[in-house]
Amino acid sequence: MFKKILLFVITILLLIGNNLITEAKSLNNKWDNVFPKSNKVNVKKVAFKNRFGITLVGNLYMPKAMSKNDKLPAIAISGPFGAVKEQSSGLYAQTLAERGFITLAFDPSYTGESLGMPRHVASPDINTEDFSAAVDYLSNYKNVDSEKIGILGICGFGGFAINAAAIDTRIKATTAVTMYDMTRVSAKGYNDSINEDLRYKMKQALNKQRTQDFKNGNYKGADGLPENLTGNEPQFVKDYWGYYKTKRGFHTRSINSNGKWNMTSSLSLINQPILQYANEIRTPILIVHGEKAHSRYFGEDTFKKLKGKNKELLIVKEANHVDLYDGGDKNAIPFDKIESFYKNNLK
């Protein structure tokens, strides 16, 4: 027993050591995704560091039809906000790998199997950097054409993906699916309903919580999804619950399924708008939203910020926000369009 514990400790130390790239063979490679495994792809668990020294863990999907000398286009994928790679991002990664791409679905910093303490922290800077770290990894992977790398962000990571595209010129094409701008909604609430006075009171409360967290030696969690629905919740909360809290999408490592964000994470999200330079993006952007999504305005307003002929907005008929996580009962994810977008722009 002692030897097993010692080997586990050594493994973790190696993971957080000096190497920027390592295959995470020591981590659990058991398939525990919320969707069926495809027989058309190979998948392996990998680990790599971001610029802040945090080790990220992802699942690398590769078409079984590829040969050992192939150089394929690649896509890094993350999201939704509060999800893990075994949920929506993994489904997107597996499906796009079936269609000829090498894909990397990864857990963001402080989340899932990725490292970083304390747990369940969000940061507009670090979560944007996580995408660039995934590009670092893919750019150096033997079967990836480093000039043909794109990214795809879902929900809150759609906003972070667009922010990454604004700063990382290695990213040749970006898709934001059912996106949130987490900095906007944190600072202004849904539909910009929070004014300056309310925002100031919110900041007072959060900074008071910082003092209390330091005193207590731990971090208070923000309110998450309820364990049970009363029926009086807004429809979008019911939609989230129907994914994260049921067998459709529940995963033990997902914050939205089985945990809470640290409450004080909101402070940096309030104060650091992420789409400031979206208008300077020179590479293609595809924004996909559901017609009935409560979050649709985030995507449409972001689309207006983008300049030139390198942008597309696709509204999926009848779909709500969560339908684009896994297709829902409408088979809503437009994979044919997403595939053609990357094939046209990663060449």
Secondary structure, DSSP 8 states (H G I E B T S, - for coil): -HHHHHHHHHHHHHHTSS-SEEE-TTS--S---SS---SSEEEEEEEEE-TTS-EEEEEEEEETT--TT--EEEEEEE-STT--TTSHHHHHHHHHHHTT-EEEEE--TTSTTS--SSSS---HHHHHHHHHHHHHHHHTSTTEEEEEEEEEEETHHHHHHHHHHHH-TT--EEEEES---HHHHHHH-GGG---HHHHHHHHHHHHHHHHHHHHHTS--B-----SS--S-S-HHHHHHHHHHTSTTT--TT-HHHH---BGGGHHHHHH--TTTTGGG--S-EEEEEETT-TTHHHHHHHHHH--TT-EEEEEETT--TTHHHH-GGGT---HHHHHHHHHHH--
